[in-house]
């Protein structure tokens, strides 16, 4: 009898051990209401962060021409700093000041493409010429017909990025380098033309579509403005933070799935086999290799080795940054003038995380 009781007990214990442990409670995400300046905050000390390291972070931000810096934790503001001047160079930069996103706006445009796809308005596999008309490049008809919307989203159009003006979108500037899908190259012109593709597919201007599908839900402000050859998004820093929060929550704002989940997952994963650190117009950290603008070299290692491995980012010229870290529930926003001379601020992002790591103690 004693042996049978022991055996039964062992069976009971084994059965219990096979049960999946209850998951730890997920921290509730906070979303600021639309049309109000109120935004919940949380202190660094309540998170166990090292407040004594914040002054050194602020000194670094100031020394690198930062205008706005925001850190969100699960949607709540932990750090928010404004410094320097507005565009007029007389008025101090503040919460309601506007600044450009530069190429950080690429991820915003990619999100609109995903929304259009989910509504059946845009097929990513469709030829770009279906939307821009045959002859939008100087390529042969056969070469041009290979370029799709997906190639524009993944920087794999095959158009020559080494032309005199890679921002130029006229036919004469869009010349053949390789067949679409056979090389990755950071090229602004095909990206900028994606705006016209979205407008043609949806029957609305890019700004109208942005307002109807994204801004009205998230409470973002801002607008795309033609700046030289580029169509650049300008907004307040908190608007950039709202978009970062939308990305942190996998494209969902409160109860509304703004960016379709399947598309969001593709947008934030390697989109081709050439540059593993690039999704749909979005940079990815923690991959085994990466490429940079103007070069065809593949560098081993992570994009920003001192940043969290699961970080993904919208990055723009002169240090415009939206950093999203899902594992830590963090969004980091930086707007400002040029901290270095790079088209995409890889080095600056990494140096910034060195300073942030001293503050954030996990």
C-alpha positions in Angstrom: 0.0 0.0 0.0 2.8 2.4 0.9 4.4 1.9 -2.5 1.1 2.5 -4.4 0.5 5.7 -2.5 4.0 6.9 -3.3 3.5 6.1 -7.0 0.2 7.9 -7.1 1.7 10.9 -5.4 4.5 10.9 -8.1 1.9 10.8 -10.8 0.0 13.7 -9.3 3.2 15.7 -9.0 4.2 15.0 -12.6 0.7 16.0 -13.8 1.0 19.3 -11.9 4.5 20.0 -13.3 3.1 19.6 -16.9 0.7 22.4 -16.4 1.8 25.7 -18.0 2.6 28.3 -15.3 0.3 31.3 -15.2 2.0 34.2 -17.1 3.1 37.2 -15.2 0.6 40.1 -15.4 1.3 42.4 -18.3 1.7 46.0 -17.4 -1.2 48.0 -18.7 -0.3 50.4 -21.4 -1.3 54.1 -21.0 -2.5 56.1 -23.9 -2.9 59.9 -23.6 -6.3 61.2 -24.7 -6.7 63.1 -27.9 -6.8 66.9 -28.0 -5.4 67.5 -24.5 -1.9 68.4 -23.3 -2.3 66.2 -20.2 0.0 63.1 -20.3 0.5 60.8 -17.3 4.1 60.6 -16.0 6.1 58.3 -13.7 9.3 59.2 -11.8 12.6 57.5 -12.7 13.1 56.6 -9.0 9.8 54.7 -8.9 11.2 52.5 -11.7 14.4 52.0 -9.8 16.4 54.0 -12.3 19.6 55.8 -11.4 18.5 59.5 -11.2 22.1 60.6 -10.5 23.0 59.7 -14.1 20.4 62.0 -15.6 22.4 65.2 -15.5 25.2 63.6 -17.5 22.6 62.4 -20.1 21.2 66.0 -20.3 24.7 67.4 -20.8 25.2 65.0 -23.6 21.9 65.9 -25.2 22.6 69.6 -25.0 26.2 69.2 -26.4 24.8 67.3 -29.4 22.3 69.9 -30.5 19.2 68.2 -29.1 15.9 70.1 -29.2 13.5 67.6 -27.6 14.0 64.3 -25.8 11.3 62.1 -24.4 11.4 58.7 -22.7 8.1 56.8 -22.3 7.7 53.7 -20.1 4.5 51.8 -20.9 3.2 55.0 -22.4 3.9 57.2 -19.4 6.5 60.0 -19.6 9.6 59.3 -17.5 11.9 62.0 -18.9 10.9 65.0 -21.0 13.4 67.7 -21.8 13.4 70.7 -24.2 16.4 72.9 -25.1 17.8 75.2 -27.7 15.8 77.4 -30.1 13.0 76.9 -32.7 13.6 77.4 -36.4 13.5 81.2 -36.0 16.5 80.9 -33.6 14.9 83.4 -31.2 12.1 81.5 -29.5 12.9 78.7 -27.1 12.0 75.2 -28.2 9.1 73.7 -26.2 6.4 71.2 -26.1 4.4 72.9 -28.8 7.3 73.5 -31.2 7.4 71.8 -34.6 10.4 70.0 -36.0 11.1 67.8 -39.0 11.3 64.0 -38.9 13.6 63.6 -41.9 13.9 59.9 -42.7 12.3 58.9 -39.4 9.1 59.7 -41.4 9.8 56.7 -43.6 8.3 54.4 -40.9 5.2 56.6 -40.8 4.8 56.3 -44.6 5.3 52.5 -44.4 2.5 52.4 -41.8 0.1 54.1 -44.2 1.0 51.6 -46.9 0.1 48.8 -44.5 -3.2 50.4 -43.7 -4.0 50.8 -47.4 -3.1 47.2 -48.0 -5.5 46.0 -45.2 -8.3 48.0 -46.8 -7.8 46.4 -50.2 -6.7 49.7 -51.7 -3.0 48.8 -52.3 -1.4 45.6 -53.3 2.3 45.5 -52.3 3.0 43.1 -55.2 1.6 45.5 -57.7 3.9 47.2 -60.2 4.9 50.7 -59.2 4.0 51.7 -62.8 0.4 50.7 -62.1 0.3 53.7 -59.9 2.8 56.2 -61.4 2.3 55.3 -65.0 4.6 53.5 -67.5 7.8 55.5 -68.0 8.2 56.9 -64.5 11.9 55.9 -64.8 14.5 56.0 -67.6 14.6 52.1 -67.5 13.5 49.9 -70.3 9.9 48.7 -70.1 11.0 45.3 -69.1 13.3 46.6 -66.3 10.8 49.0 -65.0 8.0 46.4 -64.9 10.0 44.4 -62.3 9.7 47.2 -59.7 6.9 46.7 -57.2 5.5 48.6 -54.2 7.2 46.1 -52.0 10.6 47.0 -53.5 10.0 50.6 -52.6 9.2 49.6 -49.0 12.4 47.5 -48.8 14.9 49.7 -50.6 15.4 47.0 -53.3 14.2 48.8 -56.5 17.5 48.4 -58.2 17.6 52.0 -59.2 21.0 53.7 -59.0 21.5 55.4 -55.6 24.9 56.8 -56.7 23.4 59.4 -59.1 24.3 63.1 -58.6 21.1 63.7 -56.6 19.7 60.6 -55.0 16.7 62.7 -53.8 15.7 63.6 -57.3 12.4 61.9 -58.5 12.4 63.0 -62.1 12.7 60.3 -64.8 16.2 61.4 -65.8 17.4 60.7 -62.2 15.9 57.3 -61.9 18.4 55.1 -63.8 19.1 51.4 -63.9 21.7 49.8 -61.6 20.4 46.2 -61.2 17.1 44.3 -61.6 14.7 45.0 -58.8 15.0 42.7 -55.8 18.7 41.9 -56.5 20.4 44.5 -54.3 19.7 46.7 -51.2 20.5 50.4 -51.4 19.3 53.3 -49.2 17.7 55.6 -51.8 15.4 58.4 -51.1 13.8 59.0 -54.5 11.9 55.7 -54.8 10.8 56.2 -51.2 9.5 59.7 -51.9 7.5 58.4 -54.9 5.8 55.9 -52.5 3.7 59.0 -51.4 2.2 59.2 -54.9 1.6 55.5 -55.0 -0.4 55.7 -51.8 -2.3 58.7 -53.0 -3.2 57.0 -56.3 -4.2 53.7 -54.6 -6.4 55.4 -52.0 -7.8 58.3 -54.0 -6.7 60.7 -51.3 -3.7 63.0 -50.7 -1.1 61.6 -48.4 -2.0 64.2 -45.7 -5.7 63.5 -46.0 -5.1 59.7 -45.7 -2.8 60.2 -42.8 -5.4 62.3 -41.0 -8.3 60.0 -41.7 -6.6 56.7 -40.9 -4.0 57.5 -38.2 -4.1 61.0 -36.8 -7.7 61.1 -35.8 -7.2 57.8 -33.8 -3.9 58.6 -32.1 -4.3 62.3 -31.6 -1.1 63.0 -33.5 -0.5 66.4 -35.0 1.8 67.3 -37.9 1.8 67.3 -41.7 3.9 66.3 -44.7 5.5 69.3 -46.4 7.4 69.4 -49.6 11.0 70.3 -48.7 13.3 70.4 -51.7 12.9 67.1 -53.5 11.6 65.4 -50.4 8.2 65.1 -48.8 9.1 65.7 -45.1 6.8 65.2 -42.0 6.9 67.9 -39.4 5.2 67.7 -35.9 5.6 68.4 -32.3 7.8 66.1 -30.2 4.8 64.6 -28.3 3.2 63.7 -31.7 6.3 61.7 -32.5 6.0 60.1 -29.1 2.4 59.1 -29.8 3.5 57.4 -33.0 6.3 55.6 -31.0 3.7 54.5 -28.5 1.5 53.1 -31.4 4.5 51.1 -32.5 5.3 49.9 -29.0 1.7 48.5 -28.8 2.2 46.7 -32.2 0.1 49.1 -34.2 -2.8 49.2 -31.7 -4.1 52.4 -30.1 -6.2 51.6 -27.1 -8.8 49.2 -28.6 -8.2 50.1 -32.2 -5.8 48.1 -34.4 -4.5 51.0 -36.6 -1.7 49.2 -38.3 -2.7 45.6 -39.2 -0.9 43.1 -37.0 0.4 40.9 -39.8 1.8 44.0 -41.6 3.3 45.4 -38.5 5.2 42.1 -37.9 6.5 42.2 -41.4 7.4 45.9 -41.1 9.6 45.2 -38.0 11.3 42.1 -39.4 14.1 41.6 -41.9 12.4 42.3 -45.3 15.1 40.9 -47.6 18.3 38.9 -47.4 20.8 41.7 -48.2 20.4 44.0 -45.2 19.1 42.0 -42.3 18.7 45.1 -40.2 16.0 46.6 -42.4 12.3 45.9 -42.5 9.7 48.0 -44.2 11.4 51.4 -44.1 12.3 50.6 -40.5 15.7 49.8 -38.9 16.2 46.7 -36.8 18.7 46.2 -34.0 20.1 42.9 -32.8 20.7 41.3 -36.2 23.9 39.5 -37.2 24.8 42.1 -39.9 23.8 45.4 -41.3 24.4 47.8 -44.3 24.6 51.5 -44.3 23.7 54.2 -46.9 26.0 54.8 -49.9 27.9 51.5 -49.4 27.3 47.9 -50.6 29.4 46.5 -47.7 27.8 44.1 -45.3 29.1 44.7 -41.8 29.0 41.9 -39.2 27.4 42.6 -35.9 24.4 44.6 -34.5 23.4 48.0 -35.8 23.7 49.6 -32.3 25.4 47.1 -30.0 24.9 49.1 -26.8 21.2 49.4 -27.4 18.7 46.6 -26.5 18.8 43.8 -29.1 15.0 44.0 -29.7 15.1 47.7 -30.4 13.6 48.8 -33.8 13.9 52.4 -34.9 12.8 55.1 -37.3 15.9 57.1 -37.9 16.4 60.4 -39.8 19.1 62.8 -40.8 20.5 65.1 -38.1 19.5 62.6 -35.4 15.8 62.4 -35.6 15.0 59.2 -33.6 12.1 57.0 -32.6 13.4 54.1 -30.7 11.1 51.3 -29.6 12.1 48.6 -27.1 9.2 46.1 -26.7 11.0 44.0 -24.0 11.3 47.0 -21.7 8.1 48.9 -22.7 10.2 51.9 -23.8 9.9 54.6 -26.4 12.8 57.1 -26.8 12.3 60.2 -28.9 15.0 62.6 -30.0 14.6 65.7 -32.2 17.3 68.2 -33.0 20.1 69.6 -35.1 23.0 67.6 -36.5 24.9 65.6 -33.9 27.1 64.1 -36.6 27.3 64.1 -40.4 25.6 60.7 -41.1 22.5 60.3 -43.2 21.2 57.8 -40.7 22.5 58.4 -37.1 23.7 54.8 -36.2 26.7 56.0 -34.2 24.8 58.7 -32.4 22.0 56.3 -31.5 24.5 53.9 -30.0 26.3 56.7 -28.0 22.9 57.9 -26.7 22.1 54.4 -25.4 25.4 54.3 -23.6 24.2 57.4 -21.6 20.7 55.9 -21.3 22.0 52.6 -19.9 23.5 54.5 -17.0 20.1 55.8 -16.2 18.0 52.7 -16.9 18.7 50.0 -14.4 16.8 46.7 -15.1 
